[in-house]
Amino acid sequence: MEKKLTPEHLKLATLESQGLTQNIPFGTGKTAVLNALEHLGYIQIDTLSMVERAHHHTLWTRIPDFKADYLEDLIEERKVFEYWFHAASYLPMKDFRYVLPQMLSIKRGESPYYNADPKVMSYVTDMIRNEGPKRARDFENENQKGGSWWNWKPAKLALERLFMQGDLMISGRSGMQKTYDLAERVLPSSIDTTEPAPLELAEYLVKTNLRAYGFTTVKQITHLRKGNELKKNVSQVLKNMLEEGSIAHVKTEGLSSVFVRNDLPEKIYDFQDPHIRLLSPFDNAIIHRDRIRQIFDFDFRLECYTPKEKRQYGYFCLPILFGDQFIGRVDCKAHRKEKKFELIHLHIENSAIDLELWLTPFVETVKRFAVFNGCEFLVLNKVSPSKLSTVIKKELSRVRFKK
């Protein structure tokens, strides 16, 4: 089945599927966190802390009452686990079996990474089995013991290898400090640990992408996943779904071989009261840069890994979504000790939208985000274009925080 859709339809597909067209798309509280994870498939973990970390930020965007404790509780309750999706991620425990192919591949030595010493791996495993869960820092002083034949770096590498091959799992966190335990002591007994067949894995990836984005391509499904066999299996799954009528092959300007869910709404979403959303650079909605550029005409790239002199926008910019359009980005930093939220440089790139339409919701969202970051006042340094600076600074100066 083949049909034509406009880019506006595909915008709607992404925003609705990502939970970005409603105020409370997944409910509230801890239950909402699990609902969001099971719907989106994963949430990327990141160590950068210019603002609240990406995994918390992404969930807060969709869950207004989100608290970091909810995520930590779900790990301890064994409803969520950590592993690799296309990057380090939180995943729903019910999907555990779909990471087994990667775990077993690493265990067989098919990866050029994680080349840990087998003797150190054995020592680390025995220590955790006999003494209980351990953090990497628990091994820091082992090299000072008389007769030790290893030190902290080999132990840390052993922990990572044992984790990546599935012998260890992360049983809890304190901030970014991970605690490792034996997988057999972390996995619930009810979880299916049967390795999926290659075609079954491809079906999981296809359906996860379609559920989370509304439409997809083979390239997006296999993003950062190597192997021609996977592409072949993904194509076969898509062909099967086309034949059964659950998806359609879509023609749209600038894109080819797009597959869309047939249950998407026919009408364009009418944003009667559009909201501003400050997205994390690692948000699921924008992680596929090609998709965002083609569908939203917004070219976004995180520049913290770019040399300072080559940055166009700033170190850690957050995309600004207004309704169904990206109107710009803002380089931010939360100074938590001073309780100051700094807008280093606000870039407004879509001048076609009247300032009066988005300024009030922008200020409200910035205030909420500052509170989420533990801050109590705002500072705006620079605006581009500069002609907007006076009116935006004036509006921000009116913000008052509760003491």
C-alpha positions as CSV (number, residue, x, y, z in Angstrom):
1,M,0.0,0.0,0.0
2,E,1.4,3.4,-1.0
3,K,0.0,6.8,-0.2
4,K,1.0,10.4,-0.2
5,L,1.5,12.5,2.9
6,T,2.7,16.0,3.4
7,P,5.6,17.0,5.7
8,E,3.0,18.4,8.1
9,H,1.5,14.9,8.5
10,L,5.0,13.5,9.3
11,K,5.6,16.3,11.8
12,L,2.4,15.3,13.5
13,A,3.4,11.6,13.4
14,T,6.7,12.4,15.2
15,L,5.3,14.8,17.8
16,E,2.2,12.8,18.7
17,S,4.2,9.5,18.9
18,Q,6.8,11.1,21.0
19,G,4.3,12.5,23.5
20,L,4.9,16.1,22.6
21,T,1.4,17.3,21.6
22,Q,-0.2,16.7,25.1
23,N,0.5,18.0,28.6
24,I,0.4,14.7,30.3
25,P,0.8,12.0,27.5
26,F,2.0,9.2,29.8
27,G,0.2,10.0,33.1
28,T,1.9,11.2,36.3
29,G,4.4,10.0,38.9
30,K,6.5,6.9,38.7
31,T,4.0,5.0,36.6
32,A,4.3,7.6,33.9
33,V,8.1,7.1,33.8
34,L,7.6,3.4,33.1
35,N,4.8,4.1,30.6
36,A,7.1,6.6,28.7
37,L,10.0,4.1,28.6
38,E,7.9,1.3,27.4
39,H,6.4,3.5,24.7
40,L,9.6,5.2,23.5
41,G,11.7,2.1,23.9
42,Y,14.7,3.7,25.6
43,I,15.9,6.9,27.2
44,Q,19.6,7.8,26.5
45,I,21.8,8.3,29.5
46,D,24.4,11.1,29.4
47,T,27.1,12.3,31.8
48,L,27.1,16.0,30.8
49,S,25.7,18.2,33.5
50,M,25.5,21.7,32.1
51,V,21.8,21.4,32.8
52,E,19.9,18.5,34.4
53,R,21.2,15.3,32.8
54,A,19.7,14.2,29.5
55,H,17.8,11.1,30.9
56,H,16.1,13.3,33.5
57,H,15.5,16.2,31.1
58,T,13.9,13.9,28.4
59,L,11.5,12.5,30.9
60,W,10.7,15.9,32.5
61,T,9.7,17.2,29.1
62,R,6.9,14.6,29.0
63,I,6.1,14.1,32.7
64,P,5.5,17.5,34.4
65,D,5.9,16.1,37.9
66,F,9.0,14.0,37.1
67,K,11.5,13.4,39.9
68,A,14.8,11.6,39.5
69,D,13.9,9.3,42.4
70,Y,11.2,7.7,40.2
71,L,13.8,6.4,37.7
72,E,16.1,5.1,40.5
73,D,13.2,3.4,42.2
74,L,12.2,1.6,39.0
75,I,15.8,0.3,38.7
76,E,15.7,-1.0,42.2
77,E,12.2,-2.5,41.5
78,R,13.7,-4.3,38.5
79,K,11.2,-2.7,36.1
80,V,14.0,-0.8,34.2
81,F,17.5,-1.8,33.4
82,E,20.6,-0.2,31.8
83,Y,22.3,-1.3,28.6
84,W,23.1,-0.2,25.1
85,F,20.5,0.8,22.6
86,H,22.3,3.0,20.1
87,A,24.0,4.5,23.1
88,A,24.0,3.9,26.9
89,S,20.3,3.9,27.8
90,Y,17.6,3.0,30.3
91,L,15.3,0.3,28.8
92,P,12.1,-1.4,30.1
93,M,12.9,-4.7,31.7
94,K,10.3,-6.5,29.7
95,D,12.5,-5.9,26.6
96,F,15.6,-7.5,28.1
97,R,15.8,-10.4,25.7
98,Y,16.4,-8.1,22.8
99,V,19.8,-7.0,24.1
100,L,21.0,-10.6,24.4
101,P,22.3,-10.8,20.8
102,Q,24.7,-7.9,21.5
103,M,25.7,-9.3,24.9
104,L,26.4,-12.8,23.5
105,S,28.4,-11.3,20.6
106,I,30.6,-9.4,23.0
107,K,31.0,-12.6,25.2
108,R,32.1,-14.5,22.1
109,G,34.8,-11.9,21.5
110,E,33.3,-10.5,18.3
111,S,33.8,-6.9,19.4
112,P,37.1,-5.0,19.2
113,Y,36.3,-3.2,22.4
114,Y,36.3,-4.1,26.1
115,N,39.5,-6.2,25.9
116,A,39.7,-6.9,29.7
117,D,42.1,-9.4,31.3
118,P,40.2,-12.7,31.9
119,K,42.0,-13.1,35.3
120,V,40.8,-9.7,36.4
121,M,37.3,-10.5,35.2
122,S,37.3,-13.7,37.2
123,Y,38.6,-11.9,40.3
124,V,36.0,-9.1,40.0
125,T,33.1,-11.7,39.5
126,D,34.2,-13.7,42.5
127,M,34.5,-10.6,44.6
128,I,31.0,-9.5,43.7
129,R,29.6,-13.0,44.2
130,N,31.1,-13.3,47.6
131,E,30.9,-9.8,49.0
132,G,27.8,-8.4,47.2
133,P,27.3,-5.4,44.8
134,K,30.3,-3.2,44.1
135,R,31.0,0.2,42.5
136,A,34.1,0.9,40.4
137,R,35.4,3.0,43.2
138,D,35.4,0.0,45.5
139,F,38.4,-1.3,43.5
140,E,40.4,1.9,43.6
141,N,42.7,1.0,46.5
142,E,43.2,-2.7,45.6
143,N,46.5,-2.0,43.9
144,Q,48.0,-0.9,47.2
145,K,47.6,-4.3,48.7
146,G,50.8,-6.3,48.9
147,G,51.1,-8.8,46.1
148,S,48.3,-7.4,44.0
149,W,48.9,-8.1,40.3
150,W,46.3,-5.6,39.0
151,N,45.1,-2.1,39.7
152,W,42.0,0.0,39.3
153,K,42.0,0.6,35.5
154,P,42.0,-3.1,34.6
155,A,39.3,-3.7,37.2
156,K,37.2,-0.9,35.8
157,L,37.6,-2.3,32.3
158,A,36.7,-5.8,33.6
159,L,33.5,-4.4,35.1
160,E,32.5,-2.8,31.8
161,R,33.3,-6.0,29.9
162,L,31.3,-8.1,32.3
163,F,28.4,-5.7,32.1
164,M,28.4,-5.5,28.3
165,Q,28.5,-9.3,28.0
166,G,25.7,-9.7,30.4
167,D,27.4,-11.3,33.4
168,L,26.9,-8.2,35.5
169,M,24.0,-5.8,35.6
170,I,23.6,-2.3,37.2
171,S,21.6,-2.8,40.3
172,G,21.4,0.8,41.4
173,R,22.9,4.3,41.0
174,S,23.9,7.2,43.1
175,G,24.0,10.0,40.6
176,M,26.4,8.8,37.9
177,Q,28.0,6.2,40.3
178,K,26.9,2.8,39.2
179,T,26.6,-0.3,41.4
180,Y,27.2,-3.7,39.8
181,D,25.8,-7.1,40.8
182,L,25.5,-10.5,39.2
183,A,22.9,-10.6,36.5
184,E,21.3,-13.7,38.1
185,R,20.6,-11.6,41.2
186,V,19.2,-8.6,39.3
187,L,17.0,-10.2,36.6
188,P,13.5,-11.1,37.8
189,S,12.7,-14.8,37.4
190,S,9.7,-13.9,35.2
191,I,11.8,-12.3,32.5
192,D,12.3,-14.3,29.2
193,T,16.0,-14.8,28.6
194,T,15.6,-16.6,25.3
195,E,17.8,-15.1,22.6
196,P,15.6,-13.8,19.8
197,A,16.1,-15.0,16.3
198,P,17.6,-12.4,13.9
199,L,14.2,-11.8,12.2
200,E,12.5,-11.5,15.6
201,L,15.1,-8.9,16.7
202,A,14.5,-6.9,13.5
203,E,10.7,-7.0,14.2
204,Y,11.3,-5.6,17.7
205,L,13.4,-2.7,16.3
206,V,10.9,-2.0,13.5
207,K,7.9,-1.9,15.8
208,T,9.7,0.1,18.5
209,N,10.6,2.7,15.9
210,L,7.1,2.9,14.5
211,R,5.5,3.1,17.9
212,A,7.9,5.9,19.1
213,Y,8.0,7.9,15.9
214,G,4.9,7.1,13.8
215,F,7.0,6.7,10.7
216,T,10.5,5.4,10.0
217,T,13.1,4.3,7.4
218,V,15.5,1.4,7.2
219,K,18.3,3.9,7.9
220,Q,16.7,5.2,11.1
221,I,15.9,1.7,12.4
222,T,19.5,0.5,11.9
223,H,21.0,3.7,13.2
224,L,24.5,2.9,14.7
225,R,23.8,-0.8,14.3
226,K,26.2,-2.6,12.0
227,G,25.6,-5.6,9.7
228,N,24.0,-6.1,6.3
229,E,22.0,-9.0,7.7
230,L,20.1,-6.7,10.1
231,K,19.2,-4.4,7.2
232,K,18.0,-7.4,5.2
233,N,15.9,-8.6,8.1
234,V,14.5,-5.1,8.8
235,S,13.5,-4.8,5.1
236,Q,11.8,-8.2,5.3
237,V,9.8,-7.2,8.4
238,L,8.7,-4.0,6.7
239,K,7.6,-6.0,3.6
240,N,5.6,-8.4,5.7
241,M,3.9,-5.5,7.5
242,L,3.1,-3.8,4.2
243,E,1.5,-7.0,3.0
244,E,-0.7,-7.4,6.1
245,G,-1.7,-3.7,5.9
246,S,-0.5,-2.4,9.3
247,I,1.9,0.1,7.6
248,A,2.0,2.1,4.4
249,H,4.8,3.0,2.0
250,V,4.7,6.8,1.8
251,K,5.8,9.3,-0.8
252,T,6.7,12.7,0.4
253,E,8.9,15.5,-0.8
254,G,12.6,15.1,0.1
255,L,12.2,11.6,1.5
256,S,12.2,8.1,0.0
257,S,11.2,4.7,1.3
258,V,9.3,6.0,4.3
259,F,7.1,3.6,6.2
260,V,4.2,5.0,8.3
261,R,1.7,3.4,10.7
262,N,-1.8,3.2,9.2
263,D,-3.4,4.2,12.5
264,L,-2.0,7.7,12.4
265,P,-4.7,10.5,12.3
266,E,-5.8,11.7,8.9
267,K,-6.1,15.4,9.9
268,I,-3.3,17.9,10.7
269,Y,-3.1,18.5,14.4
270,D,-4.4,22.0,15.3
271,F,-2.3,23.6,17.9
272,Q,-4.9,25.9,19.5
273,D,-2.6,26.6,22.5
274,P,0.9,25.7,21.4
275,H,3.5,25.2,24.2
276,I,7.2,25.9,24.2
277,R,9.4,22.8,24.9
278,L,13.1,23.0,25.6
279,L,14.4,19.7,24.5
280,S,17.5,17.9,25.6
281,P,20.1,17.5,22.8
282,F,19.8,13.8,23.4
283,D,16.0,13.7,23.4
284,N,14.5,10.8,21.5
285,A,12.6,13.2,19.3
286,I,15.7,14.8,17.8
287,I,18.3,12.1,18.0
288,H,17.9,11.4,14.3
289,R,19.4,14.6,12.8
290,D,18.4,13.8,9.2
291,R,14.8,13.3,10.2
292,I,14.6,16.7,12.0
293,R,16.3,18.5,9.1
294,Q,14.1,16.9,6.5
295,I,10.8,17.1,8.3
296,F,11.1,20.2,10.4
297,D,13.7,22.1,8.3
298,F,15.8,22.4,11.5
299,D,19.5,21.6,11.4
300,F,20.7,20.7,14.9
301,R,24.0,19.4,16.1
302,L,25.4,19.4,19.6
303,E,28.6,21.4,19.6
304,C,30.1,20.6,22.9
305,Y,32.5,18.2,21.1
306,T,33.4,20.9,18.6
307,P,36.5,23.1,19.2
308,K,35.3,26.4,20.7
309,E,36.5,28.5,17.7
310,K,34.4,26.4,15.3
311,R,31.1,26.5,17.3
312,Q,28.3,28.3,15.5
313,Y,25.7,28.4,18.4
314,G,27.3,27.4,21.7
315,Y,28.6,24.6,23.9
316,F,25.3,23.0,25.0
317,C,22.3,24.3,23.1
318,L,18.7,23.2,23.7
319,P,16.3,23.1,20.7
320,I,13.2,25.3,21.2
321,L,10.0,23.6,20.0
322,F,7.0,25.9,19.6
323,G,3.9,23.9,18.7
324,D,5.0,21.9,15.7
325,Q,8.0,24.2,14.7
326,F,11.5,24.7,16.0
327,I,12.0,28.4,16.4
328,G,15.6,28.3,17.6
329,R,18.0,27.1,20.3
330,V,19.4,28.4,23.5
331,D,22.9,27.7,25.0
332,C,22.4,27.2,28.7
333,K,24.1,26.5,32.0
334,A,22.7,25.8,35.5
335,H,25.0,27.3,38.2
336,R,23.6,25.2,41.0
337,K,25.7,26.5,43.8
338,E,24.6,30.0,43.0
339,K,21.1,28.9,42.1
340,K,21.5,30.8,38.9
341,F,20.2,29.6,35.5
342,E,22.1,31.3,32.7
343,L,20.8,31.7,29.2
344,I,24.2,32.2,27.6
345,H,23.0,32.9,24.1
346,L,19.4,32.7,22.8
347,H,19.2,32.1,19.0
348,I,15.8,32.8,17.4
349,E,16.0,31.4,13.9
350,N,12.3,31.4,12.8
351,S,11.4,35.1,12.4
352,A,8.2,34.3,10.6
353,I,6.3,33.6,13.8
354,D,5.2,36.6,15.7
355,L,7.2,37.2,18.9
356,E,4.0,37.8,20.9
357,L,2.8,34.3,20.2
358,W,5.8,32.5,21.7
359,L,7.4,34.9,24.2
360,T,5.1,34.3,27.2
361,P,5.1,30.5,26.9
362,F,8.9,30.6,26.4
363,V,9.4,32.6,29.6
364,E,7.1,30.2,31.5
365,T,9.0,27.1,30.3
366,V,12.4,28.7,31.1
367,K,11.2,29.4,34.6
368,R,9.9,25.8,35.1
369,F,13.2,24.4,33.7
370,A,15.2,26.7,36.0
371,V,13.3,25.3,39.0
372,F,13.8,21.8,37.7
373,N,17.6,22.6,37.7
374,G,17.5,23.8,41.3
375,C,17.8,27.5,40.4
376,E,16.0,30.6,41.7
377,F,16.8,33.3,39.3
378,L,17.5,33.8,35.6
379,V,20.2,35.6,33.6
380,L,20.1,36.3,29.9
381,N,23.4,37.3,28.3
382,K,22.9,37.5,24.6
383,V,20.1,37.3,22.0
384,S,20.3,36.8,18.2
385,P,19.0,38.7,16.4
386,S,20.0,41.5,18.8
387,K,16.8,43.6,17.9
388,L,14.8,41.1,20.1
389,S,17.1,41.5,23.1
390,T,15.3,44.4,24.9
391,V,11.8,42.9,24.8
392,I,12.9,39.4,25.8
393,K,15.1,40.6,28.6
394,K,12.3,42.8,29.9
395,E,9.9,39.9,29.9
396,L,12.4,37.6,31.7
397,S,13.1,40.3,34.3
398,R,9.5,40.0,35.5
399,V,9.9,36.3,36.5
400,R,9.6,35.7,40.2
401,F,10.5,32.5,42.0
402,K,8.8,31.2,45.1
403,K,11.0,31.3,48.2
